[in-house]
Amino acid sequence: MDGLALFWEQNDGVGQAVTALLLAMSVGAWVVIAWQGWVLRRAARDIARAVPAFWDAATLDDGHRRLAAMDREQLLLPLLQAATLARQGSGSLETGGRLESQLTRRLRDALHRGLAHLQFGQVLLASVGATAPFVGLFGTVWGIYHALVGIAAAGTITIEKVSGPIGEALIMTAAGIAVAVPAVLAYNLFGKWVAANEAELEGFAHDLREMVLDGARAAPPANGEH
């Protein structure tokens, strides 16, 4: 702790700002890593349990209740609601088209909302992974400049006076890399998990669409028409 306090005191305002920025980036990245990892694992488990349970239900209402109980991240239930609400209402462009088009539009919108929930925080991880090394490098360059200015002002130059401040400045580069590496690894891993969940959700949406269309084809014509 004494070394950190001394490092902080020896830096000027720019160096302290870079240090604080790297600290904020690290904390933000780890918060997102913990939260998104928990969400994605829970979503994968829920999808694996809820989809077979839905198709095993005897009625649509029973399937709806099963999804409501198992879909804790609200990824599957909005898809079912989007499929079953097609053709409801009147007098709007949304309900005036063919059933196939309505289903595609509703399911697409519900799927996009679910994916946005799963991908929340990915932009932050990508930004931290891409910029943290450069922030650390800037801190190193500024620290070396600050150290050389201080040495020049002292009037005497020795190895001890040069190696200490410059060595401390190089810590900023290492700090930038240390902040970036976990963010990059998490971004790549979570991208793979999101893609796997997306494939499952797209498959479920496709099956729902076919179920609704099959039901519409099998329904008797309205007003007794043949």
C-alpha positions as a Markdown table, in Angstrom:
| # | Residue | x | y | z |
|---|---|---|---|---|
| 1 | Met | 0.0 | 0.0 | 0.0 |
| 2 | Asp | 2.9 | 2.4 | 0.8 |
| 3 | Gly | 4.3 | 1.8 | -2.7 |
| 4 | Leu | 1.0 | 2.5 | -4.3 |
| 5 | Ala | 0.6 | 5.7 | -2.3 |
| 6 | Leu | 4.1 | 6.8 | -3.2 |
| 7 | Phe | 3.4 | 6.0 | -6.9 |
| 8 | Trp | 0.2 | 8.1 | -6.8 |
| 9 | Glu | 1.9 | 11.0 | -5.1 |
| 10 | Gln | 4.8 | 11.1 | -7.5 |
| 11 | Asn | 2.5 | 11.3 | -10.5 |
| 12 | Asp | 1.1 | 14.6 | -11.7 |
| 13 | Gly | -2.5 | 15.2 | -12.6 |
| 14 | Val | -2.3 | 13.6 | -16.0 |
| 15 | Gly | -0.7 | 10.4 | -14.6 |
| 16 | Gln | -3.2 | 10.2 | -11.8 |
| 17 | Ala | -6.0 | 10.6 | -14.3 |
| 18 | Val | -4.7 | 7.8 | -16.5 |
| 19 | Thr | -4.3 | 5.6 | -13.4 |
| 20 | Ala | -7.9 | 6.3 | -12.3 |
| 21 | Leu | -9.1 | 5.6 | -15.8 |
| 22 | Leu | -7.4 | 2.2 | -16.0 |
| 23 | Leu | -8.9 | 1.4 | -12.5 |
| 24 | Ala | -12.4 | 2.4 | -13.6 |
| 25 | Met | -12.0 | 0.3 | -16.8 |
| 26 | Ser | -10.9 | -2.7 | -14.9 |
| 27 | Val | -13.7 | -2.5 | -12.3 |
| 28 | Gly | -16.3 | -1.9 | -15.1 |
| 29 | Ala | -15.0 | -4.9 | -17.1 |
| 30 | Trp | -15.0 | -7.3 | -14.1 |
| 31 | Val | -18.5 | -6.2 | -13.2 |
| 32 | Val | -19.7 | -6.9 | -16.7 |
| 33 | Ile | -17.8 | -10.2 | -16.8 |
| 34 | Ala | -19.4 | -11.4 | -13.6 |
| 35 | Trp | -22.9 | -10.3 | -14.5 |
| 36 | Gln | -22.9 | -11.5 | -18.1 |
| 37 | Gly | -21.3 | -14.8 | -17.3 |
| 38 | Trp | -24.1 | -15.4 | -14.7 |
| 39 | Val | -26.8 | -14.4 | -17.2 |
| 40 | Leu | -25.5 | -16.4 | -20.1 |
| 41 | Arg | -25.0 | -19.6 | -18.0 |
| 42 | Arg | -28.5 | -19.3 | -16.5 |
| 43 | Ala | -30.0 | -18.6 | -20.0 |
| 44 | Ala | -28.4 | -21.7 | -21.5 |
| 45 | Arg | -29.7 | -23.9 | -18.6 |
| 46 | Asp | -33.2 | -22.4 | -18.9 |
| 47 | Ile | -33.4 | -22.9 | -22.7 |
| 48 | Ala | -32.1 | -26.5 | -22.4 |
| 49 | Arg | -34.9 | -27.3 | -19.8 |
| 50 | Ala | -37.7 | -25.1 | -21.0 |
| 51 | Val | -37.9 | -25.9 | -24.7 |
| 52 | Pro | -38.3 | -29.7 | -24.3 |
| 53 | Ala | -40.8 | -29.0 | -21.5 |
| 54 | Phe | -42.9 | -26.7 | -23.7 |
| 55 | Trp | -43.1 | -29.2 | -26.6 |
| 56 | Asp | -44.0 | -32.0 | -24.1 |
| 57 | Ala | -47.0 | -30.0 | -22.9 |
| 58 | Ala | -50.5 | -31.2 | -23.7 |
| 59 | Thr | -51.9 | -27.8 | -24.6 |
| 60 | Leu | -50.7 | -24.4 | -25.5 |
| 61 | Asp | -51.8 | -23.0 | -22.1 |
| 62 | Asp | -49.9 | -25.7 | -20.3 |
| 63 | Gly | -46.8 | -24.9 | -22.5 |
| 64 | His | -47.2 | -21.2 | -21.7 |
| 65 | Arg | -47.2 | -22.0 | -17.9 |
| 66 | Arg | -44.1 | -24.1 | -18.2 |
| 67 | Leu | -42.2 | -21.4 | -20.0 |
| 68 | Ala | -43.3 | -18.8 | -17.5 |
| 69 | Ala | -41.9 | -21.0 | -14.7 |
| 70 | Met | -38.6 | -21.9 | -16.4 |
| 71 | Asp | -37.7 | -18.9 | -18.5 |
| 72 | Arg | -36.1 | -16.7 | -15.9 |
| 73 | Glu | -34.3 | -14.4 | -18.4 |
| 74 | Gln | -37.5 | -13.9 | -20.4 |
| 75 | Leu | -36.1 | -15.1 | -23.7 |
| 76 | Leu | -38.5 | -17.8 | -24.7 |
| 77 | Leu | -41.8 | -16.5 | -23.4 |
| 78 | Pro | -41.7 | -13.3 | -25.5 |
| 79 | Leu | -41.3 | -15.5 | -28.6 |
| 80 | Leu | -44.4 | -17.6 | -27.7 |
| 81 | Gln | -46.4 | -14.4 | -27.0 |
| 82 | Ala | -45.3 | -12.9 | -30.3 |
| 83 | Ala | -46.4 | -16.1 | -32.1 |
| 84 | Thr | -49.8 | -16.4 | -30.4 |
| 85 | Leu | -50.7 | -12.7 | -30.7 |
| 86 | Ala | -50.5 | -12.6 | -34.5 |
| 87 | Arg | -53.7 | -11.5 | -36.1 |
| 88 | Gln | -55.0 | -9.9 | -33.0 |
| 89 | Gly | -56.3 | -6.4 | -33.3 |
| 90 | Ser | -57.4 | -4.6 | -36.5 |
| 91 | Gly | -57.1 | -1.4 | -38.4 |
| 92 | Ser | -53.3 | -1.2 | -38.4 |
| 93 | Leu | -50.6 | -2.1 | -40.9 |
| 94 | Glu | -49.2 | -4.6 | -38.5 |
| 95 | Thr | -52.4 | -6.8 | -38.5 |
| 96 | Gly | -53.3 | -6.1 | -42.1 |
| 97 | Gly | -50.7 | -8.3 | -43.8 |
| 98 | Arg | -50.5 | -12.0 | -44.4 |
| 99 | Leu | -50.2 | -14.3 | -41.3 |
| 100 | Glu | -46.7 | -15.4 | -42.4 |
| 101 | Ser | -45.4 | -11.9 | -42.6 |
| 102 | Gln | -46.9 | -11.0 | -39.2 |
| 103 | Leu | -45.3 | -14.0 | -37.6 |
| 104 | Thr | -41.9 | -13.3 | -39.1 |
| 105 | Arg | -42.0 | -9.6 | -38.0 |
| 106 | Arg | -43.2 | -10.3 | -34.5 |
| 107 | Leu | -40.8 | -13.2 | -33.9 |
| 108 | Arg | -37.9 | -11.2 | -35.3 |
| 109 | Asp | -38.6 | -8.3 | -33.0 |
| 110 | Ala | -38.9 | -10.5 | -30.0 |
| 111 | Leu | -35.7 | -12.4 | -30.9 |
| 112 | His | -33.8 | -9.1 | -31.3 |
| 113 | Arg | -34.9 | -7.9 | -27.9 |
| 114 | Gly | -33.8 | -11.2 | -26.3 |
| 115 | Leu | -30.4 | -11.0 | -28.0 |
| 116 | Ala | -29.9 | -7.4 | -26.9 |
| 117 | His | -30.4 | -8.6 | -23.4 |
| 118 | Leu | -27.8 | -11.4 | -23.8 |
| 119 | Gln | -25.3 | -9.1 | -25.5 |
| 120 | Phe | -25.5 | -6.3 | -22.9 |
| 121 | Gly | -22.0 | -5.3 | -21.9 |
| 122 | Gln | -20.3 | -6.7 | -24.9 |
| 123 | Val | -19.5 | -3.2 | -26.2 |
| 124 | Leu | -17.9 | -2.3 | -23.0 |
| 125 | Leu | -15.7 | -5.4 | -23.0 |
| 126 | Ala | -14.6 | -4.8 | -26.6 |
| 127 | Ser | -13.9 | -1.2 | -25.9 |
| 128 | Val | -11.8 | -1.9 | -22.8 |
| 129 | Gly | -9.9 | -4.7 | -24.6 |
| 130 | Ala | -9.1 | -2.5 | -27.5 |
| 131 | Thr | -8.2 | 0.8 | -25.7 |
| 132 | Ala | -6.7 | -0.2 | -22.3 |
| 133 | Pro | -3.2 | -1.1 | -23.7 |
| 134 | Phe | -3.0 | 2.3 | -25.4 |
| 135 | Val | -4.2 | 4.1 | -22.3 |
| 136 | Gly | -1.4 | 2.4 | -20.4 |
| 137 | Leu | 1.1 | 3.2 | -23.1 |
| 138 | Phe | 0.1 | 6.8 | -22.9 |
| 139 | Gly | 0.6 | 6.7 | -19.2 |
| 140 | Thr | 4.0 | 5.3 | -19.6 |
| 141 | Val | 5.0 | 7.9 | -22.2 |
| 142 | Trp | 3.7 | 10.7 | -20.0 |
| 143 | Gly | 5.4 | 9.2 | -16.9 |
| 144 | Ile | 8.8 | 9.0 | -18.7 |
| 145 | Tyr | 8.4 | 12.6 | -19.9 |
| 146 | His | 7.4 | 13.7 | -16.4 |
| 147 | Ala | 10.4 | 11.9 | -14.9 |
| 148 | Leu | 12.9 | 13.3 | -17.4 |
| 149 | Val | 11.6 | 16.8 | -16.7 |
| 150 | Gly | 12.1 | 16.3 | -13.0 |
| 151 | Ile | 15.6 | 14.9 | -13.5 |
| 152 | Ala | 16.6 | 17.8 | -15.8 |
| 153 | Ala | 15.3 | 20.3 | -13.2 |
| 154 | Ala | 17.5 | 18.6 | -10.5 |
| 155 | Gly | 20.6 | 19.4 | -12.6 |
| 156 | Thr | 22.3 | 16.0 | -12.1 |
| 157 | Ile | 21.7 | 12.7 | -14.0 |
| 158 | Thr | 22.6 | 9.3 | -12.6 |
| 159 | Ile | 21.5 | 5.8 | -13.4 |
| 160 | Glu | 19.6 | 5.6 | -10.1 |
| 161 | Lys | 17.7 | 8.8 | -10.8 |
| 162 | Val | 16.8 | 7.6 | -14.3 |
| 163 | Ser | 16.0 | 4.0 | -13.7 |
| 164 | Gly | 13.6 | 4.5 | -10.8 |
| 165 | Pro | 11.1 | 6.9 | -12.3 |
| 166 | Ile | 11.2 | 5.3 | -15.7 |
| 167 | Gly | 10.7 | 1.8 | -14.2 |
| 168 | Glu | 7.7 | 3.1 | -12.4 |
| 169 | Ala | 6.3 | 4.7 | -15.6 |
| 170 | Leu | 6.6 | 1.3 | -17.4 |
| 171 | Ile | 4.2 | -0.1 | -14.8 |
| 172 | Met | 1.4 | 1.8 | -16.6 |
| 173 | Thr | 1.9 | -0.3 | -19.8 |
| 174 | Ala | 1.8 | -3.5 | -17.8 |
| 175 | Ala | -1.4 | -2.2 | -16.0 |
| 176 | Gly | -3.0 | -1.5 | -19.4 |
| 177 | Ile | -2.3 | -5.0 | -20.7 |
| 178 | Ala | -3.5 | -6.5 | -17.4 |
| 179 | Val | -6.8 | -4.6 | -17.8 |
| 180 | Ala | -7.3 | -5.6 | -21.5 |
| 181 | Val | -6.5 | -9.3 | -21.4 |
| 182 | Pro | -9.5 | -10.4 | -19.2 |
| 183 | Ala | -11.8 | -8.2 | -21.2 |
| 184 | Val | -10.7 | -9.6 | -24.5 |
| 185 | Leu | -10.9 | -13.2 | -23.3 |
| 186 | Ala | -14.3 | -12.7 | -21.8 |
| 187 | Tyr | -15.6 | -11.0 | -25.0 |
| 188 | Asn | -14.5 | -13.9 | -27.1 |
| 189 | Leu | -16.0 | -16.5 | -24.7 |
| 190 | Phe | -19.2 | -14.7 | -24.2 |
| 191 | Gly | -19.6 | -14.2 | -28.0 |
| 192 | Lys | -19.5 | -18.0 | -28.4 |
| 193 | Trp | -22.1 | -18.4 | -25.6 |
| 194 | Val | -24.4 | -15.8 | -27.1 |
| 195 | Ala | -24.1 | -17.4 | -30.6 |
| 196 | Ala | -25.1 | -20.8 | -29.1 |
| 197 | Asn | -28.1 | -19.3 | -27.3 |
| 198 | Glu | -29.0 | -17.4 | -30.4 |
| 199 | Ala | -29.1 | -20.6 | -32.4 |
| 200 | Glu | -31.4 | -22.2 | -29.9 |
| 201 | Leu | -33.7 | -19.2 | -29.8 |
| 202 | Glu | -33.9 | -19.0 | -33.6 |
| 203 | Gly | -34.7 | -22.7 | -33.8 |
| 204 | Phe | -37.5 | -22.3 | -31.2 |
| 205 | Ala | -38.9 | -19.2 | -33.1 |
| 206 | His | -38.9 | -21.2 | -36.4 |
| 207 | Asp | -40.8 | -24.1 | -34.7 |
| 208 | Leu | -43.3 | -21.7 | -33.2 |
| 209 | Arg | -43.9 | -20.1 | -36.6 |
| 210 | Glu | -44.5 | -23.5 | -38.2 |
| 211 | Met | -46.8 | -24.5 | -35.4 |
| 212 | Val | -49.0 | -21.4 | -35.8 |
| 213 | Leu | -49.1 | -21.7 | -39.6 |
| 214 | Asp | -50.0 | -25.4 | -39.4 |
| 215 | Gly | -52.8 | -24.5 | -37.0 |
| 216 | Ala | -54.1 | -21.8 | -39.3 |
| 217 | Arg | -54.1 | -24.1 | -42.3 |
| 218 | Ala | -55.9 | -26.8 | -40.3 |
| 219 | Ala | -58.6 | -24.4 | -39.0 |
| 220 | Pro | -62.0 | -24.5 | -40.7 |
| 221 | Pro | -62.8 | -21.6 | -43.0 |
| 222 | Ala | -64.6 | -18.7 | -41.4 |
| 223 | Asn | -68.4 | -18.3 | -41.9 |
| 224 | Gly | -68.7 | -21.8 | -43.1 |
| 225 | Glu | -66.9 | -21.1 | -46.4 |
| 226 | His | -65.4 | -24.0 | -48.4 |
